[in-house]
């Protein structure tokens, strides 16, 4: 079955179920079933290669026992299937016995289901969805990105899945960042807001070229680490890693910002950090207390940048996607974080991405910061990526591909200044120039042009999201001012 037809069939079935409220729930409903299907296929492999392997899932709850329809009239459907899923499957998987000694590949089942729910109310339609998912044999896909393609297809096809876009970075972007960072086998890589594990999979793909022996494979599998806060992307990420033969995925379900940054030791640091941190996320008020006073910010992306600085090893390398606001911010935490970044690390390159790379999920223009912990910054190259000829910006229907990064790759090693129509497209700025500009890195900007019009729905969704982000930022500043006033009193 074609990937696009697979997704379309499931969406069409779910539209008839009164329990599914919107596209986000359709994704979540599809995701937990995909996980159980794929996990069952992985268990079949583990049982074949390891005679001592025992499933953590009770036999009657394994996918093969209840989901597979052998056309003998015994597969549960209707009310009996709903009763089974709601009153046996979910309650049991949420409370599977897990402790610190439980093998990761077994413990992930409970971690996945602790935050999941079954929304469907029609057991007959549920059976139809289960049958569609069971018809796919993921082991037969030559392309190991099959699950990623399914998820991409879901996002591209859903009009109101903007919130889910927070979890997804275009593969062209993740592949480019990994290519420029050049990971080596034996180095440990991390993403502290891993989403669906796009950066981890891109790193895996690059490192697999270096694998020559069984020991190399073990080294590779133990070198990739992630943390994800939200249940849905965590579920999708775990499934993605299983499909890419990471049998014991080191993906934690938690919030990277909830630990005091001063508590990190050498064992908590990584050779490579690759991230696209969420922008303007909602965090508990006490989260900022985990950071030094001058680095406390109401902007989630700022906090993640501080975490990166504390968790990057000496001589380590990082590439991070950040919004324009981080570049031009010249007061408060933003300035302090940039000053700390350039004192402790070599911020050697900033790639300014074209408008619309993350359309329709956000209208915010973004950048990739490349730095390493080899010493303080002496100079920074800034390169502006322009949209392809004939385009003003990328859109949901005209998305960025790997080929669009080729001019950047060609420039990367030459490092030559470029001007277009009298405006800097690529230029090196010394640390003295940057300091003189009060750490404003909003440089090599394109001439302002009218962006291609988005649909009314996309514009409204984008502006509403941006308004919420700005309101939160303003609230954060007011809270800081109130705190200062109260201390003064």
C-alpha positions, 0 to 999 in steps of 0.5 A, spaced: 500 500 500 502 506 498 504 511 504 499 516 502 493 511 501 495 508 508 494 515 511 488 517 507 484 510 508 485 511 516 483 519 516 477 517 512 475 511 517 476 516 523 472 521 520 466 517 522 467 516 529 464 521 534 470 520 539 475 523 534 475 531 535 480 534 530 486 532 527 491 532 533 487 526 536 487 522 529 495 523 529 495 520 536 490 515 535 494 512 529 500 513 533 499 508 538 497 503 534 503 504 529 507 503 535 504 496 537 504 494 530 511 495 529 513 493 536 510 487 535 514 486 529 521 488 533 519 483 538 519 477 533 526 479 531 528 479 538 525 472 540 528 469 534 535 472 535 535 472 543 532 465 546 532 468 553 527 474 550 521 475 554 516 480 552 513 485 558 506 485 555 502 479 557 501 475 551 493 476 550 495 484 550 500 483 544 498 486 537 499 479 534 494 476 539 488 481 538 489 485 532 491 480 527 484 478 523 485 471 521 478 472 518 476 466 522 471 470 526 474 470 532 478 477 532 474 482 537 470 488 534 465 492 536 463 493 543 468 487 545 474 491 542 472 497 545 471 494 552 478 490 551 482 496 549 479 501 554 479 496 560 484 491 559 489 494 554 491 501 556 490 500 564 495 494 563 500 497 559 500 504 563 502 500 569 507 495 567 512 493 572 518 497 570 524 499 575 531 501 574 533 494 572 528 493 566 531 493 559 530 499 555 527 496 550 522 493 554 521 499 559 519 503 553 512 500 552 510 503 559 513 510 558 509 510 551 502 509 554 503 513 560 501 519 556 496 516 551 489 515 550 484 511 546 479 516 543 475 512 538 468 510 540 465 506 535 468 499 535 467 497 528 471 503 526 476 501 530 477 494 527 477 497 520 483 502 522 487 496 526 486 492 520 489 497 515 495 498 520 496 491 520 496 490 513 503 494 513 509 490 513 514 495 515 520 490 515 518 490 507 520 497 506 527 498 503 527 505 505 528 505 513 525 512 513 518 509 512 515 511 518 518 518 517 514 518 511 508 516 514 508 522 519 510 527 514 504 525 510 500 526 516 502 533 517 502 535 510 495 533 509 492 536 515 489 543 515 489 544 522 495 540 525 499 546 526 501 544 533 504 538 531 508 542 526 512 543 533 515 536 533 517 536 526 523 539 522 524 538 515 529 532 513 533 537 509 534 541 514 536 536 519 540 532 514 544 539 512 546 540 520 548 533 521 553 534 514 556 540 517 557 538 524 560 531 521 559 526 527 564 521 528 563 514 530 564 513 538 562 521 539 555 521 543 550 526 540 544 529 544 537 533 542 534 535 548 527 537 545 527 531 540 520 531 538 519 525 533 527 524 533 529 527 526 536 529 528 537 523 531 535 519 525 539 524 520 545 523 525 544 515 525 544 515 517 551 519 517 554 514 522 552 508 519 556 509 513 562 508 518 560 502 521 564 496 519 563 491 525 558 488 530 562 492 535 561 498 531 554 497 531 553 497 538 557 503 539 553 507 534 546 504 538 549 507 544 551 514 542 544 517 541 540 520 546 534 524 546 529 527 551 522 529 549 517 532 554 510 531 550 507 524 550 505 524 542 512 526 539 515 521 544 511 516 542 512 517 535 520 518 536 520 511 540 517 508 534 521 512 529 528 509 532 525 502 533 524 502 525 531 504 524 533 498 528 535 502 535 533 496 539 534 500 546 532 507 544 535 512 549 529 517 549 527 519 555 520 522 557 521 528 560 523 536 560 530 538 559 529 544 563 527 542 569 534 540 572 538 545 575 544 547 570 549 547 575 548 540 577 551 537 570 557 533 571 562 531 565 557 524 564 552 529 562 555 532 557 555 530 549 560 531 543 555 533 539 548 537 540 543 538 534 536 541 536 530 545 534 528 548 540 521 550 541 519 557 541 515 561 546 513 554 550 509 554 556 513 552 562 512 552 570 514 559 573 519 555 577 523 552 571 527 559 570 530 558 577 534 552 574 538 558 571 543 563 573 539 570 574 542 573 568 540 567 563 533 567 566 528 568 560 520 567 558 522 564 552 523 557 551 528 557 546 533 562 550 533 557 556 534 551 551 540 555 549 543 555 556 542 548 557 546 547 551 552 551 553 552 547 560 551 540 556 556 541 551 563 537 552 570 541 551 571 541 543 564 539 542 560 541 536 553 544 536 548 546 531 541 549 533 535 552 529 533 559 533 528 564 531 530 571 529 528 574 535 534 571 538 539 574 533 537 581 534 535 581 542 540 586 545 538 586 552 536 582 558 537 574 558 538 574 550 544 578 550 547 575 556 546 568 553 549 570 546 555 573 551 556 567 554 556 563 548 561 567 544 566 567 551 565 560 552 564 557 544 567 559 537 560 561 534 563 560 527 557 560 522 550 563 522 546 560 516 540 565 515 534 560 513 529 563 507 522 565 509 517 559 510 522 553 511 517 551 517 510 553 513 505 553 515 507 551 522 510 558 524 511 564 520 517 566 524 524 566 520 529 562 523 537 561 523 542 555 524 547 557 529 554 553 528 559 553 534 564 549 538 567 549 544 574 550 542 575 557 545 572 564 545 569 567 538 574 571 534 569 572 528 563 569 525 561 568 518 553 570 517 550 567 510 543 568 508 540 563 504 535 566 499 529 562 496 530 559 489 530 563 483 522 565 481 520 564 489 519 569 494 519 564 500 517 556 501 510 554 503 507 548 505 506 546 498 513 548 495 517 546 501 525 546 502 529 540 499 536 537 500 538 541 493 536 548 496 542 547 501 547 545 495 549 553 494 551 553 502 555 547 502 559 550 496 560 556 500 562 553 506 569 551 505 571 557 501 568 562 506 568 568 501 564 574 502 558 575 497 554 581 495 547 581 492 545 588 489 549 591 494 547 588 500 551 583 504 549 575 503 555 573 506 560 576 511 565 575 516 564 579 523 569 580 528 568 579 535 569 587 536 564 588 531 559 584 534 560 587 541 560 594 538 553 592 536 551 590 543 551 583 540 546 584 535 547 578 530 541 580 525 546 582 519 546 580 512 538 581 512 535 580 505 531 586 502 524 586 505 519 583 500 512 581 500 511 574 502 507 570 498 500 570 500 498 564 505 491 561 505 486 565 510 486 559 515 494 559 515 495 566 516 490 566 522 493 560 525 500 563 524 498 570 527 494 567 533 500 563 535 505 569 534 500 573 538 500 568 544 508 568 544 509 575 544 504 576 550 507 570 554 514 574 552 511 581 555 508 577 561 515 574 562 518 581 562 512 584 566 513 579 572 521 580 572 520 588 573 515 586 578 520 582 582 525 588 581 520 593 584 518 588 590 525 587 591 526 595 591 521 596 596 
